[in-house]
């Protein structure tokens, strides 16, 4: 029985790793400064814009709640994914794989070491 669970873990990890690898190695990730990010239309990156705005005004508690609300949306998608045969959860894994690659590459370009990122 436990062996079957490892298969599901491996499938889930692969669903995250494939888009991550594709994004890191095959798709050029634009290097954006916070100022350029602010100029994007609201619908493109509203959560990140809100966190940057709150942190620039030194409102750490507000930034925490903005991140918390954004992450809560992801949790709801994963939970409801079970109702729809895992499609929402699969989509969320793929989506997070792409954006994890963006964060990894941006952090590395800005001088962070790989151990520090991990």
C-alpha positions as CSV (number, residue, x, y, z in Angstrom):
1,X,0.0,0.0,0.0
2,X,2.8,2.4,0.9
3,X,4.5,1.7,-2.4
4,X,1.4,3.0,-4.3
5,X,1.6,6.3,-2.4
6,X,5.1,6.9,-3.6
7,X,3.9,6.6,-7.2
8,X,1.4,9.4,-6.6
9,X,4.1,11.5,-5.0
10,X,6.4,11.0,-7.9
11,X,3.6,11.9,-10.4
12,X,2.8,15.0,-8.4
13,X,6.4,16.1,-8.2
14,X,6.8,15.4,-12.0
15,X,3.8,17.6,-12.7
16,X,5.6,20.4,-10.9
17,X,9.1,19.7,-12.1
18,X,8.4,19.5,-15.9
19,X,7.0,23.0,-16.2
20,X,9.7,24.3,-13.9
21,X,12.4,22.8,-16.1
22,X,10.8,24.0,-19.3
23,X,10.5,27.5,-17.9
24,X,14.1,27.6,-16.5
25,X,15.9,26.1,-19.5
26,X,13.8,26.8,-22.5
27,X,11.8,30.0,-22.0
28,X,13.5,33.3,-21.4
29,X,12.3,34.9,-18.2
30,X,12.1,38.7,-18.5
31,X,14.1,40.5,-15.8
32,X,11.7,43.1,-14.3
33,X,12.4,45.7,-11.7
34,X,9.8,46.6,-9.1
35,X,9.2,49.8,-11.1
36,X,8.5,47.9,-14.3
37,X,6.3,45.6,-12.3
38,X,4.2,48.5,-11.0
39,X,3.6,49.7,-14.6
40,X,2.0,46.4,-15.6
41,X,-1.8,46.4,-15.9
42,X,-3.4,45.4,-12.6
43,X,-4.7,42.1,-13.8
44,X,-1.2,40.8,-14.7
45,X,0.4,40.7,-11.3
46,X,-2.0,42.2,-8.8
47,X,-0.8,40.1,-5.8
48,X,2.8,40.9,-6.3
49,X,2.0,44.6,-6.9
50,X,0.0,44.7,-3.7
51,X,2.8,43.1,-1.7
52,X,5.4,45.4,-3.2
53,X,3.2,48.5,-2.5
54,X,2.6,47.4,1.1
55,X,6.3,46.6,1.8
56,X,7.4,49.9,0.3
57,X,5.2,51.7,2.9
58,X,6.7,49.4,5.6
59,X,3.3,47.8,6.2
60,X,4.6,44.2,6.9
61,X,1.4,43.1,8.5
62,X,-0.6,44.2,5.5
63,X,1.9,42.4,3.2
64,X,1.5,39.2,5.3
65,X,-2.3,39.3,4.9
66,X,-2.0,40.0,1.2
67,X,0.3,36.9,0.8
68,X,-1.9,34.9,3.0
69,X,-5.0,35.7,1.0
70,X,-3.2,34.9,-2.3
71,X,-1.9,31.5,-0.9
72,X,-5.4,30.7,0.5
73,X,-6.7,30.9,-3.1
74,X,-4.2,28.3,-4.1
75,X,-5.3,26.1,-1.2
76,X,-8.9,26.4,-2.2
77,X,-8.0,25.4,-5.8
78,X,-6.2,22.3,-4.5
79,X,-9.0,21.3,-2.2
80,X,-11.7,21.7,-4.9
81,X,-9.5,19.9,-7.3
82,X,-10.4,16.7,-5.5
83,X,-14.0,17.3,-6.4
84,X,-13.2,17.6,-10.1
85,X,-11.0,14.5,-10.4
86,X,-7.8,16.4,-9.5
87,X,-7.9,18.7,-12.5
88,X,-7.7,21.9,-10.4
89,X,-4.9,20.4,-8.4
90,X,-3.0,19.4,-11.5
91,X,-3.4,22.9,-13.0
92,X,-2.2,24.4,-9.8
93,X,0.9,22.2,-9.8
94,X,1.8,23.1,-13.4
95,X,1.1,26.8,-12.7
96,X,3.3,26.8,-9.6
97,X,6.1,25.0,-11.5
98,X,6.2,27.8,-14.0
99,X,6.2,30.6,-11.4
100,X,8.7,28.8,-9.1
101,X,11.1,28.8,-12.1
102,X,10.5,32.6,-12.5
103,X,11.3,33.2,-8.8
104,X,14.3,30.9,-8.9
105,X,15.8,32.5,-12.0
106,X,15.2,36.0,-10.9
107,X,16.7,35.4,-7.5
108,X,19.8,33.7,-9.1
109,X,20.2,36.6,-11.5
110,X,20.1,39.1,-8.6
111,X,23.1,37.4,-7.0
112,X,21.6,34.8,-4.6
113,X,23.4,31.5,-4.5
114,X,21.6,28.3,-5.2
115,X,21.8,27.0,-1.6
116,X,20.4,30.3,-0.4
117,X,17.5,30.0,-2.8
118,X,16.8,26.4,-1.9
